[in-house]
Amino acid sequence: MSLARKVFFGVFLLGTAIGLIIGIIELVAPEVSTVTLNDQDVTGMTGFWTALVSGAIPGLIIGLIAAGITKLVTRKKAAAEPTA
């Protein structure tokens, strides 16, 4: 697995984990956290899925950007062709 792929999965899983934690908190103790969808507070499974997706989408976008930067930084330069 390339370094860029590892960076992507790491950032994506971090974003998803943050959303998952917020979603679980919303299920267990709804008064502790607030999940808002269309300017209305949501609870239960709707709040859980909203929090999970709200963490996964930015994780996906930032993960792709970080993987692209990593790929550019770690790429190997092509060997120069000898001139005759």
Backbone torsions as a table, in degrees:
resi	resn	phi	psi	omega
1	MET	NA	131.8	-177.6
2	SER	-74.2	161.7	179.9
3	LEU	-63.0	-38.5	179.6
4	ALA	-62.2	-39.9	179.1
5	ARG	-67.3	-38.5	177.7
6	LYS	-64.4	-41.3	178.4
7	VAL	-62.9	-44.5	179.2
8	PHE	-58.6	-50.7	-178.1
9	PHE	-64.0	-38.0	179.0
10	GLY	-62.7	-47.9	-179.0
11	VAL	-68.8	-41.6	179.7
12	PHE	-63.5	-44.4	179.5
13	LEU	-67.9	-33.2	176.4
14	LEU	-64.0	-46.5	178.0
15	GLY	-62.9	-42.1	179.4
16	THR	-66.8	-38.2	179.3
17	ALA	-65.2	-38.9	177.8
18	ILE	-62.7	-45.4	176.8
19	GLY	-62.6	-38.4	179.0
20	LEU	-64.9	-42.4	178.8
21	ILE	-63.4	-44.8	178.5
22	ILE	-62.9	-40.3	178.6
23	GLY	-63.9	-41.0	178.5
24	ILE	-66.9	-40.7	176.5
25	ILE	-60.9	-39.7	179.1
26	GLU	-63.6	-36.0	178.9
27	LEU	-73.5	-42.6	-174.2
28	VAL	-77.3	-46.0	-177.3
29	ALA	-136.4	84.8	-175.4
30	PRO	-61.8	-23.5	-178.5
31	GLU	-79.0	-11.8	-178.2
32	VAL	-81.9	-40.9	-178.1
33	SER	-121.5	160.7	178.7
34	THR	-125.3	123.0	174.2
35	VAL	-112.9	126.1	-174.9
36	THR	-116.1	134.7	176.4
37	LEU	-132.7	118.8	-177.6
38	ASN	55.6	45.6	178.1
39	ASP	62.3	22.6	175.6
40	GLN	-129.7	137.8	176.8
41	ASP	-68.7	136.1	178.0
42	VAL	-119.7	147.9	179.8
43	THR	-131.6	174.1	177.6
44	GLY	70.9	-148.6	-176.8
45	MET	-66.9	-29.9	176.9
46	THR	-63.8	-41.8	176.4
47	GLY	-66.1	-37.9	178.5
48	PHE	-62.7	-51.7	-178.1
49	TRP	-67.1	-34.5	177.3
50	THR	-63.7	-44.4	179.5
51	ALA	-66.5	-40.6	-179.4
52	LEU	-64.4	-46.3	179.5
53	VAL	-68.9	-34.7	178.2
54	SER	-67.7	-21.3	174.0
55	GLY	-90.3	-33.8	-175.3
56	ALA	-74.9	-39.0	-176.6
57	ILE	-65.9	-49.0	175.4
58	PRO	-63.6	-34.9	176.6
59	GLY	-61.9	-38.5	177.7
60	LEU	-65.2	-48.0	-177.6
61	ILE	-65.7	-49.1	-179.0
62	ILE	-67.3	-34.7	176.7
63	GLY	-63.4	-41.3	177.6
64	LEU	-65.3	-40.4	178.2
65	ILE	-64.8	-46.2	-179.7
66	ALA	-64.5	-38.1	178.0
67	ALA	-66.5	-39.5	177.7
68	GLY	-64.1	-42.5	177.7
69	ILE	-64.9	-42.2	178.6
70	THR	-62.6	-41.4	179.7
71	LYS	-63.6	-40.7	179.3
72	LEU	-67.4	-39.2	-177.0
73	VAL	-72.5	-36.9	-173.7
74	THR	-97.4	5.6	-177.9
75	ARG	-69.1	152.5	179.0
76	LYS	-93.1	137.1	178.7
77	LYS	-79.2	143.1	178.9
78	ALA	-69.6	141.5	179.4
79	ALA	-68.3	139.1	-179.7
80	ALA	-69.4	136.1	179.1
81	GLU	-74.5	136.3	179.6
82	PRO	-69.3	140.5	178.2
83	THR	-94.7	139.1	-177.0
84	ALA	-97.0	NA	NA
